[in-house]
Amino acid sequence: MFNAKCLMKENLIKTKTFNFALKSIDVYKLLLASNEYVLSKQFLKSGTSIGANVEEADAGYSKKDFAAKMSIASKEARETLYWIRLIEAGKFIEYDFEEIKQECESIIRILTAIVKTSQSSI
């Protein structure tokens, strides 16, 4: 079974990724309102996929499966950060991107720690 430290991080990451997905939806709506359809869709998909993969990891049938799903979530978070930076640089909307970038970076750090911990216990 997973250790308590990993479970605490998992609960934190579930909350953080769910809240991040909600914020991603808000940004997506702003992008749609400014008639930006391509980057907005890419951002929405990766931004909401982070939490979806965390949820799938929670239902993993083995430690290896758990680590693999968390690794995918980490990759999605890195992709999302790329889209945030690109959308910000493209000046598609008036939005203070600092907070969402910091949240995404925090999620990346947590997921990286979870992946390292879970892979070392396989």
Summary of the structure (lengths in Angstrom):
residues: 122
radius of gyration: 15.0
end to end distance: 10.9
largest distance: 48.0
contacts: 381
relative contact order: 0.18
helix: 84%
strand: 0%
